[in-house]
């Protein structure tokens, strides 16, 4: 009998989460990363407004919608169109966050209570290049959170670990009262991605 390799075990774990997501009507396994973050840090509260940057294929939208409840609102933006049916308290548009400033979509009376970013660049295979592209997306997400987040709002951001990581962490710390680094167990083990969890926008 062939011995199972570490890689095959990782594939089994990935398949398990993929199958679980399908069974629970989520389009992607990434929902379990947000679920772990929410259980540990309580970044999304009932009856609040959430902004999801890079929201396709929509798993985070669906999960956030459950957390805020029917009296909360969730808004999503992605370059890719959302194909799934969304709850009534969710609005998603296909657009570029860089071009959203004058649209009115991001301008809410009291700002967003939580800004989420699971954005990731198209990878090249070069870790330094991929990490820098991830950093650029993270800076965009942070600027959005600073500009459109309400006072005392929360921010969740995925970033690839690289030379720019510590500098970005300091930028987040300067804008929020609390800042933690967290890698969900549902992340693929070989992945360089990690999440910055920030609470209490100054």
N, C-alpha and C positions, 0 to 999 in steps of 0.2 A: 504493500500500500504506500502510495507516495506521501511524503511528509508535507504538511501544509507550510507554506512560506509566509513570512510576515506580510508580504504584498497581498496574498490571497485572503488573509485575515482582514486586512484593511478593506478589500473589495467586498467581503461579506458584510462588514460593518456599514459600508456605503450602501450596499443593496438593502440592508435591513431598514435603514432610514428612508431610502427612496420608496420602498414598499410601504412603510408606515405613513409617509406623506401622502401617497396615492390613496391609501385606505381612509385617511382622514380628510381627503379632498383638498389637499394643498398641492400646488403645481410643482413645488421643489422642496428638497430636504433642508434647504436653508432656514426654513421656519423654526427648526429646533435650536438653531443658534440664538434667535431672538427669544425663544421661549426660555432658554437657560439664562439669558441676560435679564429678562423680565423677572424671573423667579428669584434671582439673586439680588438685583438692584432696584426693582420696582420703578423703572423709568417711565412707564406709561400708566396714567391714572384714569379712573372712570370720569366720564363727562368732560374730557379735554380734547384739544385739537392736536393732531399728529401730522407731521410732514415726512414722507418717505421718499428720499432721493435715490434714484436708481431702482425703482420699485418693481420692475419686471423680473420674473413672470407673475408676481403678485402674492406670493406666500406671506410676506411681511404685512402687506395691506390687509389681508384676511385676518391675520393674527392680531394686529393692532386694532382692527375694527371690533373684535371680541373684547379686547381689554378696555376700550373707551366706552363700549356699550352704545345703545341706541341714541343716547343723549350726547354722545361725542361725535367727532368728525375726523376722518382720515383723508389726507390728500397725497397723491403720488405723482411723481414726474419721472419719465424715462424716455430715452431715445427710441426704445422699442415699444410698440403698442401692446397694451394689456389685452390678452385674448379671453381671459376667464370672465365669468359673470361676477360682478362685485355687489356687496351689500349696499343698501340705500344710503348708509352713512359714509360711503367711500366714493371719492372722485379721483380719477386718474387721467392724466393727459400725456400725450406723446409730444415731447418738446425737449429743448436743450435748456438746462438750468441757467446757462450763461445768458440766455436771451429772455429770461422771464421777468426781469426787473420792472418793465412797464406794462406787463400783462394784467396785473391785478389779481392773478391767481394766488400769489404769495402774500398779498397785502390783506391781512386780517385785522379786525379792530383791536384785538388784544394780543396778537401774535400767537405763534404756535407754542404749545406747552412741551412738546418733545419733537426733536428733529432726528431722524434716523438716516444713516447712510450705509448701505451695503454695496456701494459702488466699487467696481474693480475694473482695471484696464484690460484690454485685450493683451494677453501675455505674449512675450517674445521669446521666452526661454532664457533670457539673460536676466539674472536676478537683480543686478544693479539698475538696469533700465526699467524693469517692471516695478521695482520699489519706488523709483523716482516718479513714474507715471501714477502710481497709487498715491504718492504724496501730493501730487498736483490735484487729484480728485478730492483728497481729504481737505486740502486748503480751501477748495471751492465749497465743500460741505460746511466747513467751519465758518467761512464768511457768511454763508446763508443762515446758519444757526445764530450767529451774532447779530445779523441784520433783521431777521424775521422771527427769531425766538422771543418769547415773552420773558420778562424779568423772572428769574428763578426757574427758568425752563431747563430741560435736560437734553443731552446730546449723546448719540451713539454713533460711532464711526469705525468702519473697518479700514485697516491700513496694513500694507505689506511691510514687514520689518526690513529696514535698510539704514543707510547713513543718515537719512533725514528724520528718522523716527523720534529721536530724543528732542530735536528741535521742535517738531510738531507737538509733542507731548507738552512742552513748555508753553507753547502758544495756547493750547487748550486750558492749561492750568491758570494762565493769566486771565482767562475769560470766565472761568467757572470756579465755584467754591470747592468742589470735590472733583477728583479725577482718579480713576482706577484703570488698570490694564487687566484685560481678561481674555482668555482663550477658551471658548466653549468646548466641551468634550466632543460635540458633534462636528467640529472642524476636522477636516481630513488631516491625519497626523503629519503628513509630509508638507502640508501647506505652511507658508510663511505668514499667513494672515493672522491678525490679532485685532482685538477691539479696544477702543478707548471709550470708557463710560464716564461721562461728565454730568454732574448734577449741580443745579443752582446757578444759572447764569447771572453774572454780576450786573 
